[in-house]
Each structure stands twice: as structure tokens, then as C-alpha cells.
Amino acid sequence: MVSVSSLCVGKELLIGKTTNTNAVWLGARLFGIGTMIDRILTVTDSLDEISSGLLELLGRKPDFIIVIGGLGPTPDDMTLKGVARALGAKVKLNPEALRLIRKHYVKTGRSGMEMTPPRRKMAMLPEGSAPLANDEGTAPGVRMERAGSVIFCLPGVPHEMKSIYTNSVHPEISRKTGRLYTSKVVMQLEGVFESVITPDIAEALEEHPSAYIKSHPKGLRNGKPHVELDLVVIWPDRNRSESESSVIAEFFANRVARAGGTVTRQTKTLFRPRAGL
């Protein structure tokens, strides 16, 4: 499986001001192509914390590191300086990044905007990196490589992050993962406690070691316990992905019935590889 780590930057994420919806969205997108984030590290707006955080993730040698937040014009937007420090690089004015910023101002009817130091700051990138177009905002994203890992730096503003990820990051990760089919079954179980099906989960995982099986207790409803069960199977072969998930779902339906419970609802979703792979 392709390995992906994420470094989220921003004091607002650590003091309860802002919920990290970017990480949730990113995790869902990666899951849809057959991989997942193996670690999310959140740090405050500090050169030392950003630098040490990136070095920690690089030490795990992931295929990709996605850094989110801190690319704007304000003093606390110091992500790229922190990244450069970790990589032993300097930041310098990137002409292509500056062109993208000017292009954004023209596009939004602000062609006369003076390129003040705070605005030029968004074009100061680590040496050896390349800017990524931001169709929804001013600050470009950034791509660089170090020690076998591809590092992407994206803005923290959600709609800007999503745009750059969709246009520039997702296609590259998809090419690395290859053609994978993810079959997901979600089962709603009534009348059984999570502890009752725990041995069944262990048995199913032993029989299907590559599957992801996770139970989520939902408490009591009308005096009966409810459990949501996620079953995920990922294979390059679509038929195997779908058939194996169906076999696991049938196994649990039988075990739940034997324990006196019922499956009240079951939904199945197949995530297909993007076109072109």
C-alpha cells in the first residue's frame, strides 16, 4: 500500500478554534483510491515545530507527505520556512509562483494590486521546489522531493486545499497506487453487543487478513444494542474485491442471527480507480 503522512500546521487547530476538517476530507479521498493516511501530526505556528514535525515524518520514509496550512501572507504563515529549515534549504523568490499570484489578481479583477512584501512572501519557496496552481485562492501550493518522499504543501483554507489536491496531488498519488478497487460494506446490527461479535471479527480477520473490519457501538435504541460494522476489501481485481466483501458480510449476517440479533440495514459501495489509470 502507498504510504501517506500529513503535517497539519496551525495553532487554531490545537486550541479548539478550528476543527481539522481538512484531515477528514483528505482521509476519505485517499481511502477511495485504496490507501490511507498512516499518521497525522498537528503542530503550532512555529519554525521549530514545523521543522521537527516534518523531519519526524520523513524519518518514517512515506511515499508522500501532505503539509496543510500556513502558506499565506501573515507573519504566522511560516510553513515554507519551516519546511526549508528541515530540508536544509533556503527560501527564495520563485518567478513561477509570483506569476501565478499575479494571474490570480488579474482573474479576480485586481490587476492593479501592488506586490507588497506580504504578497511577495507567498512566492518565497524552498529552493528546488515547484509551485502548484491555486484556482481558488492566492497562495500557490508547493511540490518538492526529499529522500524518496514527495512533499506537497497546501493552503489551510479548505476550498483552496481541496482544489490544489484534486488538480495536482490526487492524480500523482493515484498513479502510484495503480488500479485498485475498494469495496465497502456498512452493516447496521441490532440486538447484539459489540463484545458478542468480537470473536467473529477476530475469526474473519484471520480468514481475510487483508480486509479492514471495524465495529462502532452506537449505544441502546429502544432498549436494544446497536452496532455499526464496516467491512472494507481492496484488490486490483474488481470481482475479487466485491466477492470477498460479500462473503465477509454474509459471514457476519449469519453470526449475528445466531446470536439473536438482526441486520437492519446494509449498504455496499464500490470505489473505482479514476479514469486514465
Backbone torsions as a table, in degrees:
resi	resn	phi	psi	omega
1	MET	NA	139.0	176.0
2	VAL	-65.3	134.2	-177.9
3	SER	-98.9	133.1	-178.9
4	VAL	-132.7	130.1	173.6
5	SER	-120.0	160.0	-179.0
6	SER	-136.1	138.1	174.7
7	LEU	-114.5	114.2	-179.0
8	CYS	-103.4	128.0	-173.4
9	VAL	-114.7	129.8	174.7
10	GLY	152.3	123.2	178.2
11	LYS	-60.4	-31.9	-178.7
12	GLU	-61.2	-24.4	178.4
13	LEU	-77.4	-19.7	-174.0
14	LEU	-102.0	-13.2	-176.8
15	ILE	-109.7	8.8	178.5
16	GLY	84.0	8.1	179.1
17	LYS	-75.8	-42.0	-174.5
18	THR	-129.9	131.8	174.0
19	THR	-80.6	136.9	-176.5
20	ASN	-79.5	70.3	178.3
21	THR	-69.7	-23.2	178.4
22	ASN	-60.4	-42.4	-178.7
23	ALA	-66.5	-38.6	178.8
24	VAL	-64.1	-46.2	-179.6
25	TRP	-63.1	-43.8	-178.3
26	LEU	-64.2	-42.4	179.1
27	GLY	-60.1	-40.5	179.5
28	ALA	-66.7	-40.3	179.7
29	ARG	-64.3	-43.0	-179.7
30	LEU	-68.7	-38.1	178.1
31	PHE	-59.6	-36.3	-178.6
32	GLY	-65.8	-17.3	178.6
33	ILE	-112.0	15.4	171.0
34	GLY	91.0	17.6	175.2
35	THR	-137.6	-176.8	-178.8
36	MET	-156.8	163.7	175.3
37	ILE	-78.0	123.1	-179.2
38	ASP	-88.5	-16.6	177.2
39	ARG	-157.6	135.5	173.0
40	ILE	-120.2	120.0	179.7
41	LEU	-113.4	126.1	-179.3
42	THR	-111.8	127.9	-178.3
43	VAL	-130.2	160.2	179.1
44	THR	-81.8	174.4	-178.8
45	ASP	-77.5	83.2	-177.7
46	SER	-148.3	132.6	179.4
47	LEU	-58.1	-41.3	-179.6
48	ASP	-64.6	-44.0	-177.4
49	GLU	-68.8	-40.8	178.8
50	ILE	-64.2	-45.7	-178.7
51	SER	-63.8	-49.7	-178.4
52	SER	-67.1	-34.5	177.8
53	GLY	-63.6	-43.6	179.3
54	LEU	-66.7	-41.2	179.1
55	LEU	-62.6	-37.2	177.6
56	GLU	-61.7	-44.2	-179.9
57	LEU	-69.4	-41.0	178.2
58	LEU	-60.5	-32.4	179.7
59	GLY	-64.0	-20.8	178.1
60	ARG	-86.6	-6.4	176.4
61	LYS	56.1	51.7	176.5
62	PRO	-74.5	161.2	175.5
63	ASP	-68.8	-38.3	-178.0
64	PHE	-136.0	143.5	169.7
65	ILE	-124.4	125.4	179.3
66	ILE	-110.5	112.3	179.1
67	VAL	-96.7	129.9	-175.9
68	ILE	-125.8	127.5	174.0
69	GLY	105.9	152.7	171.0
70	GLY	81.8	31.6	179.7
71	LEU	-105.9	2.4	-173.3
72	GLY	-80.2	-166.7	-173.4
73	PRO	-90.5	-8.7	-173.2
74	THR	-82.5	162.2	-176.5
75	PRO	-59.4	-31.8	-179.1
76	ASP	-80.1	-5.1	174.8
77	ASP	-84.8	88.9	-173.2
78	MET	-125.9	20.0	-175.9
79	THR	-58.2	-47.8	-174.6
80	LEU	-67.2	-32.5	174.7
81	LYS	-67.0	-40.5	178.4
82	GLY	-65.4	-40.4	177.5
83	VAL	-63.8	-44.7	179.3
84	ALA	-60.8	-40.5	178.7
85	ARG	-60.9	-43.8	-179.8
86	ALA	-62.2	-34.6	-176.2
87	LEU	-91.3	-1.6	-178.7
88	GLY	68.4	32.1	-178.0
89	ALA	-116.0	165.6	174.9
90	LYS	-100.3	157.4	170.8
91	VAL	-99.9	139.4	179.3
92	LYS	-146.3	160.8	-179.2
93	LEU	-63.2	124.6	179.5
94	ASN	-101.4	114.5	-175.8
95	PRO	-58.1	-37.8	-179.4
96	GLU	-68.8	-38.9	177.2
97	ALA	-64.3	-40.6	178.7
98	LEU	-64.1	-37.9	178.2
99	ARG	-64.6	-40.2	179.4
100	LEU	-64.9	-37.0	178.4
101	ILE	-66.5	-45.6	177.6
102	ARG	-61.5	-40.5	179.2
103	LYS	-60.1	-39.5	178.7
104	HIS	-64.0	-41.3	179.9
105	TYR	-64.9	-38.7	177.1
106	VAL	-65.5	-45.0	-179.0
107	LYS	-59.0	-35.4	-177.1
108	THR	-96.3	15.6	175.6
109	GLY	75.7	24.8	-179.5
110	ARG	-123.9	44.4	-175.4
111	SER	-63.0	-20.7	-179.3
112	GLY	-88.6	6.2	-178.2
113	MET	-61.8	128.8	177.4
114	GLU	-73.5	136.8	179.1
115	MET	-82.8	78.5	179.8
116	THR	-70.1	165.0	178.1
117	PRO	-53.1	-42.4	177.7
118	PRO	-62.0	-35.1	179.3
119	ARG	-74.4	-38.3	177.1
120	ARG	-68.0	-26.6	179.1
121	LYS	-56.9	-33.7	-179.0
122	MET	-70.5	-10.7	177.7
123	ALA	-103.5	6.1	177.7
124	MET	-88.4	102.0	-174.5
125	LEU	-112.9	156.2	174.3
126	PRO	-60.3	141.4	178.3
127	GLU	-58.1	138.8	179.0
128	GLY	87.9	1.2	179.9
129	SER	-100.8	166.6	179.9
130	ALA	-127.2	138.2	178.5
131	PRO	-76.3	151.8	176.7
132	LEU	-118.2	132.7	-176.6
133	ALA	-60.6	137.0	176.5
134	ASN	-112.6	100.2	-176.6
135	ASP	-75.7	-10.7	-175.3
136	GLU	-114.2	-2.2	-176.9
137	GLY	-161.3	-167.6	-173.1
138	THR	-91.3	-51.5	-173.2
139	ALA	-70.2	123.3	176.9
140	PRO	-68.3	154.6	167.5
141	GLY	-77.8	174.7	-177.0
142	VAL	-139.5	140.6	174.9
143	ARG	-125.7	136.3	176.3
144	MET	-151.9	167.7	179.0
145	GLU	-128.4	142.6	176.5
146	ARG	-155.7	127.0	174.9
147	ALA	52.6	40.6	176.9
148	GLY	86.3	-3.3	178.4
149	SER	-108.7	139.9	172.9
150	VAL	-94.0	126.7	-178.1
151	ILE	-110.2	124.4	174.0
152	PHE	-111.6	135.1	173.9
153	CYS	-115.1	123.4	-175.7
154	LEU	-124.2	151.1	177.1
155	PRO	-63.7	157.0	179.0
156	GLY	-84.1	-18.0	177.5
157	VAL	-63.6	119.6	-169.5
158	PRO	-52.6	-47.5	-176.0
159	HIS	-69.8	-26.7	175.7
160	GLU	-74.5	-43.9	178.0
161	MET	-58.4	-46.6	-178.2
162	LYS	-62.7	-39.4	-178.8
163	SER	-64.6	-49.5	-178.4
164	ILE	-66.9	-40.8	178.5
165	TYR	-59.8	-48.1	-176.5
166	THR	-63.1	-41.2	-174.9
167	ASN	-82.8	-32.9	-171.0
168	SER	-120.3	-33.8	-173.7
169	VAL	-91.1	-50.4	-176.1
170	HIS	-56.1	-44.8	179.4
171	PRO	-60.2	-37.9	-178.6
172	GLU	-69.9	-42.3	178.7
173	ILE	-66.4	-37.8	179.1
174	SER	-61.6	-40.4	178.0
175	ARG	-63.8	-34.6	-179.9
176	LYS	-71.6	-40.2	-178.9
177	THR	-72.0	-30.9	-176.9
178	GLY	80.7	-167.0	-176.8
179	ARG	-83.2	105.8	178.0
180	LEU	-125.5	138.9	176.8
181	TYR	-109.3	124.2	179.9
182	THR	-107.5	116.6	178.4
183	SER	-106.5	122.1	-176.9
184	LYS	-121.0	128.6	175.7
185	VAL	-118.1	129.5	175.8
186	VAL	-115.0	120.9	-176.9
187	MET	-113.7	132.3	174.8
188	GLN	-99.4	116.7	-175.4
189	LEU	-107.7	136.4	179.3
190	GLU	-124.8	138.1	174.9
191	GLY	89.8	6.7	175.6
192	VAL	-132.5	140.7	175.3
193	PHE	-83.7	155.8	179.5
194	GLU	-56.2	-39.0	-178.4
195	SER	-63.4	-25.8	-179.6
196	VAL	-69.3	-39.5	-176.7
197	ILE	-92.0	-1.4	-179.5
198	THR	-57.1	-46.2	177.1
199	PRO	-62.2	-32.4	178.6
200	ASP	-67.6	-37.1	177.9
201	ILE	-63.4	-44.8	178.7
202	ALA	-60.5	-41.5	179.8
203	GLU	-66.1	-42.4	-179.8
204	ALA	-65.0	-39.4	179.3
205	LEU	-67.7	-33.5	177.2
206	GLU	-67.8	-36.0	-179.9
207	GLU	-78.8	-31.3	-178.1
208	HIS	-129.3	74.0	-172.2
209	PRO	-64.2	-22.0	-178.9
210	SER	-87.6	-5.2	-178.6
211	ALA	-81.9	157.8	172.7
212	TYR	-109.9	119.8	-179.1
213	ILE	-128.5	120.6	-175.3
214	LYS	-140.1	129.5	177.8
215	SER	-99.6	146.7	179.9
216	HIS	-132.9	102.5	179.3
217	PRO	-66.8	135.7	-177.2
218	LYS	-113.7	11.6	176.9
219	GLY	82.2	-165.6	-178.5
220	LEU	-97.0	138.0	174.4
221	ARG	-130.8	119.3	-176.3
222	ASN	54.8	37.0	177.2
223	GLY	81.4	0.2	-178.7
224	LYS	-113.9	138.9	177.7
225	PRO	-70.2	143.9	176.7
226	HIS	-125.2	138.5	178.1
227	VAL	-134.2	134.1	172.5
228	GLU	-99.8	132.0	-176.6
229	LEU	-120.4	121.9	177.3
230	ASP	-99.8	129.9	176.6
231	LEU	-124.1	121.6	-177.2
232	VAL	-129.7	128.8	177.7
233	VAL	-128.3	130.6	-178.2
234	ILE	-123.7	123.9	177.6
235	TRP	-146.5	154.2	173.0
236	PRO	-66.3	-22.3	-179.4
237	ASP	-97.4	121.4	-176.8
238	ARG	-61.6	-45.7	-177.1
239	ASN	-61.7	-40.6	-179.9
240	ARG	-67.4	-40.3	179.4
241	SER	-60.2	-47.7	-178.4
242	GLU	-69.3	-42.8	-175.6
243	SER	-68.9	-40.1	-179.3
244	GLU	-66.6	-40.1	178.2
245	SER	-65.1	-35.5	178.3
246	SER	-67.1	-40.3	178.9
247	VAL	-62.2	-43.5	-180.0
248	ILE	-65.5	-41.4	179.6
249	ALA	-62.6	-40.8	178.7
250	GLU	-65.9	-37.9	177.7
251	PHE	-58.6	-46.6	-178.7
252	PHE	-71.5	-34.5	177.0
253	ALA	-60.0	-41.4	179.2
254	ASN	-67.9	-42.6	-178.4
255	ARG	-67.8	-38.6	178.5
256	VAL	-65.1	-43.1	178.4
257	ALA	-62.2	-41.0	179.4
258	ARG	-62.4	-32.6	-179.1
259	ALA	-84.4	1.7	178.4
260	GLY	91.5	9.8	179.5
261	GLY	-103.7	-179.7	179.5
262	THR	-136.7	154.0	171.5
263	VAL	-95.6	108.5	-175.7
264	THR	-82.6	-26.3	-180.0
265	ARG	-158.1	145.9	178.5
266	GLN	-143.8	127.3	178.0
267	THR	-122.7	143.5	-179.6
268	LYS	-128.0	134.0	-179.2
269	THR	-130.0	136.3	175.6
270	LEU	-113.4	119.9	175.8
271	PHE	-94.3	118.8	-176.9
272	ARG	-95.6	154.4	174.1
273	PRO	-61.8	149.8	178.5
274	ARG	-67.6	157.4	-179.8
275	ALA	-61.4	141.6	175.8
276	GLY	102.0	-13.4	179.2
277	LEU	-83.9	NA	NA
